[in-house]
Amino acid sequence: MSLILENIDLTVGGATHVADVNLELEPGSFNVLLGRTLAGKTTLMRLMAGLDTPTRGRVLMNGQDVTGVSVRRRNVSMVYQQFINYPSLSVYDNIASPLRLARVSKAEIDRRVRETAEMLHIEHLLDRLPLELSGGQQQRTAMGRALVKDADIVLFDEPLVNLDYKLREEFREELRTLFSERNCIAVYATTEPAEALALGGHTAVLHEGRLLQYGRTDDVYHRPLDILTAEMFSEPPINIMRGIISGAEVTFDKRVHFPLNDDLRTLAPGEYRFGVRPAHIALAPRSDDDIEVEMEVDMAEISGSETFLHVRNALFHLTVHLEGVHEFTPGQAVRLYIPTHKVYAFDRQGAVVHIPTHAGRA
């Protein structure tokens, strides 16, 4: 089963929700829709499911036009953020409910329910009611109901957002394993770049209803086509600094100059925007091509075992992602080191013109 969205627009009350989306999902693929709130992720999944009909364009499943076909006539399942279960039914009956609606035989229902429950590690909970379960167990039950149908397409609308960190990590690992053994198309929506990277597969980056880029997740992350994709697929967002290439050097401001490395020498003289990921900036030199910049601390956010350091100078702000707990005082002067071999370059229109040779390395 393949899924193709062809020239898709959706306009509601004069407002554009999705604009000119072309996307082809291959059989057996795991796909992530990555974008901020209101980027169009849920809308796109509703169009895939048949819950909404596009204003323009076609939806093709396995080569057949299903644009006007209702969700009831498509073999599609969907898992939502909320733990949507029937409160008066047992876990067994919740999972079995779509099969009963499809008039599947009793023996086949029992086999598939128990097989699905075992796969999700809730086989010991089949007799319980949803309110007797933890949040993670309730979400496993909802997922079981979606998976038991053996649907051609399974849609996950930020299904882990209401779970704690440990449970989310467990679910991500299980999802990768689960769908590696199935031949359906899985589509998973998230606002978190780290979650997209953890899930792997392919990623579509969305912004304000438009598809910015689609491809293998690691390729999209390391090789963004434009500055907006680089910002969407980075948390914290990639740092952007305006600079000028002239002669044999790059100038960030009147004080910060560095010689062009072998890669950047291919760029013509002129103004660019240079990008560096927060995790690549350090408090001490780490490579021969590091450049030193003097900054002033705005604030330091400590999150568990990580510190997000926000600094500025007269021309730009930077965010630095540091491992470990570091304490800084607002206004404190700091020296930071940027590895030029990991710097991206974008032209004045925002298109990528240089991807660092080491983009795919840590």
C-alpha positions, 0 to 999 in steps of 0.5 A: 500500500502506497500513499500519495498526496498530489498538489493538496490544498485545504482552505477553510473559511478563506484561511489556508490550512494546507498549501500545495503539498506533494508527498509520497509515502512508500509501503512499509515506511515509518514517517514523521511529520515535524512542525510547530503547533499549527504547522498543519500536521493534524490537518494533513493526517485528517486528509490522509484518513479521509476525515477531511476532503482537500479543496484542491488535489488528490489522495491516492492509495495504492494508485487509486484515487480515494480523495472523496472516499470517507474514512469508513471505507479506508483501512486506516487507524488513528491514535490521538494525544488523549487516551481515548478508550471506552470507559465501560469496556474492558481492555480486551473489549476496547481492543476488540471493538473495531474487529466486532464492527467489521464482523470478524469471527469470534475466534479471529478476534480473540487471536488478534486481540491477544496477539496485539496485547502481548505485542504491547505488553498489556496481556495481563491487563485484558480484564481491567477497565481503563480507569484502573490503568496508568496513563501509559497503559491507557495509551497502550490500550488505545494503540492496541485498538488502532493496531489490531485492525491491521490497517494499511495506514496507522496515524499517530497524532502526538500520541506520547505528549501526555506521558512522562519522559521515561515512558516516552523513551520506552514507547519510541523504541517499541514503535520502531521495533513494532513497525519494522515487522509490519507492512503498513505505512506509519505516520507520526506527528511531533513538535520535537526534533529530538523525537523525530531523530529518535524515531528515524525513518523519514521526516517531512518538515512542515511550516504554516501548512507548507511542506519544506522538505521530506526525506530520510530523517538523518538526511533532512537533519544534516542537509536542510534545503533552507534556513527555515528547515534548519531552524525547524529541525533543531532544538534549540533552533540553529544559531544564525549569524550574518557575515560577509565573505571577502577575499580569503576570510569571513567576517562576522563583525569588525572583531571576528574574522576567520580564514575560509576553510576548503569548503567555504572557498567555493562561495562567492564574495558577498553577504551570507547567513551562517548557521551553527547548531547549539551543541557544536559551540563549546566553552573551550577549543576543541578543533584546530579551526575553532574561532573565538567569540566574546559574548555576554550571558543573558541567562542559563537554563538548567534542565536535568543534566543539560544547560542551555546558555543564552548569550549575546553581543552587539550583533547577534544572540547565540544559544549554547547546548552544554552537557552537565550543569553550569552556572553563569551570572547574567552580564558575565563575559564568556568566550565561546568557540565555534568550529568552522568545519560545522558551519552552514551557509545560507544566501540572502533568500535563505536557501542553503549554499553550503553544507559542512563536510562533517554535517553527518558527524557528531 
